[in-house]
Amino acid sequence: MRMMICEAGIPTEPEFFPLQLVDHNRVSSSSSSSSSLSSTFHYLRRPLPIFWKQRFYRNSDHFQGPGHPILLVLGGEGAIPPSVGIFYPVVVNVYAKAFGALVLEPEHRFYGVSQPIHVRQYDHHPERRPDPRITLLTAEQALHDAMRLTRHIQASYGCSLDRTSAQYCPVIAIGGSYPGFLAAMARLRFPDVIDMGYAASAPMKFYAQQVNQYEYYHHITKVAETAVPGCAAAVQQTLNDLVHLVRNMTTPQQLIQTSHALGVCPRTVPPYMLNNAKTFVDEIMMVIGYTFANHNMAHYPPSNQTSLSKSCAIFKTDSFHMFEKLNTFLIKSLASHDDTSTCFDLSQQLPAGPQATLSGGDWSGVGSGTSGESWDYQTCTLLVEAIGFAGSSDLLAADHGGGDMFPPRPWSLDWLTQHCQTRFGVTPRPHDLAQAWGFGDLVRCTNASHILFTNGLNDGWSVSGIQQNLSDTLVALNFPNGAHHSDLWGRVVDQDTPDIVDGVRRIQQLLGTWLEELPSYRLYHRSAVVQSSNSSSNNVSKEKDEAATTAMTAPQDSLLIRAAALVKQ
């Protein structure tokens, strides 16, 4: 998925942790994979460093010191610039304020400036093995990063690691989308560090290979149709007309002319797209598909003013011909924010690195630039997402595997394997992670507890979310008006829907209840209550003495007022 940068983030000055480990497995003699990793690194042209500097952000505005929580907001598949800082204002302004908590947010390795190794150490030639990212660019290594940073921060504030101590700082892992999955896994894999997890819009079932490949775009089609009735048929007709027009083209010049009519800036069509009409159509449809997916994620609060609704309105404009609809949709969606743009640069949609294509490991969109390359790599290895386009059959029919408004293009593991071998020299392993970690069945296969899963039901990713309570401490909250982790976006003044407003209240209440179950939390607050009580008693005694002294000289009306005050005390 293309990482959503929250426009309402809290800009923050970055900090850097210089003692982050490049390979957490290599330094652990107890790691079952240490021997294979050692043999892998034996063949590298240059040795890898031990440490690297990880960018992170913190907000201590409400932190009340040892005995209070750390809210660990996990970074994901994109850079976190200082202009964004802390992703989610609701975490700082509501949860940190309520719990007296510190907010800590590490940037995910291999994204932004958080690069464990230099790009020159990537192996961009698949015939030469191995690429060090095969063991370094993983969810497991990213979780180890977060745990190591958390321990460092706890020590710097004098937090005890003893859960029975009043100075213990409980840790709540928080994330949305892929970081939501990480938040759940942080609690599952590192229960000695993480006390509870809050996983919003987490694609748990995609990574467990439990979702029909057509559900994702089927759901997006249903939401678009609900937003603007008639949208699905209008989009479908327009795209079918384009396919019919292009499929018989035989020359690159014809495809280039078509791209200009679609709004693509001159000389920005990736050359591989001009090899044949089928490749050209597949890639244009991929761009249209993931652009609708992005608009779907942002469809909150649902209204006729969201980018999804406005896109549907373009396709429903009867006075527009086919190219005018597609041109307007693509330029408004993908061009610069300058409203005067007359075209968009298609090459800027590509991820970085050799053999890059618009269709990558993630058919909801891998993203562009170096972040897109890293996400393409992750979805080519362990984070496999089976997402395909069903086409027009039963457009709005059954919820499981029904049709969608896009031309048919089935996803297959064979296609993904060929892409990943060509691009990175790696083979996808779709089942390895779920088998190793057991998250495909959190009740039977793990001892998981204290994880909250939330889903916006308008979000395409909700088809992969855990939508039902699995136990008393594996809890799900669903928001009928919500989109992609809308509950973490923070409160949009005067615009939040009632289910999100109520959801924030319920989330605060649930996390507070779980915190109160911790022995350290009860001990700390019991101590704080005793201290407060003693302080109050001393103040009352002092006030009584002062009142008695004043009563000897005060006028009669003042005596009556102070007598009443003493009775109240």
Steps between C-alpha positions, in 0.01 A plus 500: 500500500615852440578640843261773605678798652266665744470865398398586855818363657687690770823643352788397723878532505658164419737314729740221414583178683862421400521156661234322299613156383525427128422132554335401826524131414870503428591620850268252672663165557162360596348581161403186314582672173841632601696227317323551169535876533872466563545294186299756307715792607819306432454567130443876522756712319550721807419435868188654644523746788373405845316823581302762311310820581122471507284810479225529756266755651372552851241718671523545876242777537285289732755255638487478879813289538569145619183313584321634191465342155700527181286511187715338231372617159656271240619634167426317178559492127598862448724781617396711799625855434516753785212689339282199588672400823256317725246341266186511706397807704237291679778294659662812647194713567269231637677183609833645617314778681262255668776261613786743563689314229810548290456459123785330312504446122786321318536517123496152341836374378571548127255792479578869510843568647492185714730293284695220676728453198597712202316451174830390343479186713175392334552237236320635195620209288284196576759260360740607779388381842411598760328833555539582872144631509378140498582482871505869591181641341245300698220567744694303761805726478276810513334370816840435658592861416192628678564283806864607530410868466221461756736343754746784441231763559369322810851498648554867419194595707582267788209265433522167680474182293330325791128482430428497874688827556321832535768641266415260216399674174247283311533500121205517263591424136286700255482491122274533199510284184828302472617665826170377648613148417835584661324626812314172537817301433696712748264388774500141372874463446638723777258472794790566739528853353151578367206496740225549245446573131262730311485382138293720268413379148756222538507263196532192719316262267686608186829403661343175623386429140136481608339751261351432158707701253197681360354624831715813521397673177149360530464684831644820352245476220214458748610803702534713185150397393361590841675837490371586153229269359582406144874546552592134451324465165639832376859407589458152358367628166776757463777251573352236271487757220868577550596132498301445180672797334858413601507122468547507121774764497825371355753785510669690786393828340133404532552422869687827555217698338251316721704583809492870411123483462488345851690796643848349521773760452718456189801270535393365840358164393735227629653336188396147597135603472544560128599140424143394428139606547429249777782626722392858437138429595591291805720775639254782433228296670732434793548875545125558481433214742743607771395864459143400583643295788675811635182702472313223679743510794439874534119480475438651843286668611287352222346778293476629145819701565743210540741416220314173445166673451649764274668233288170318460335826397756542222416160353127575525529826306304416184639796306855359532623252242718206602838673480367813671383293797827311536713808434318704764504217755870420460625860493295603804612190687867473402627836376661755728273696729508787253148518359644626172670167420414369156676164534662265752841335499435127475864412567470651849258223587781244471686362800878540497749234394564298184221315321236714672141464381171660597360155576701389800475271797198688635215551254348767720811701408861455612575872503771698326867576554716324755206434732321330212804285436518390864128419510525314170779296660301425816195390302730286284626304798289444814214752486318351201162656420275313257305784336350467154237655273193286436341704226132564442345166592241550775616857551339561837414144594626281781737652754757225449671512163234695315570716197646848480504795265845432352597283201579142604858424596543204735793502742710184524798384701666406171474860378634631830790254500603601150481869592701454820764282336547752221502800732688375805603139445273386786216250528181592691429296813133572569450254787828523690412790726158375609638153562789634706299751703158331513290810433276311259314372806573724797282297735619145430859559387618767743453627852415843365319747724435872541481598134236737368414474129308785335354517150337771293239308307526727194867407470605243242746362755215413735450177301830390653434624851394317814142621541379281788610459858722194531514503880449734793836662424511465120241763422365644174333836442341578161401842371230507230605848383874445540759468223869408535584525874269802528498453877870593502471802275393709794195710535405701195340803661123496458524221244557175686221249471331380820644149472858634493435744785353219707780270387773731632320506835466122508863448400619729778277315744623156390869591507447661840335184630790286379750739659317477831537122492879530512637454854749783452227738389283420800801532729605835356155653520435357844821671613399820325159491670660453843737791439216715376288400799778586745556831326127575511482413870788734578335776299169446680668515842683815399182659371314410819769663710490808283120507518503478879749785529301714259173427681618673817522836319264463205162673472193286572410443129852374428475265797189344350667457158809334646292277722318375192834436325627297794183288499552425131857392570 
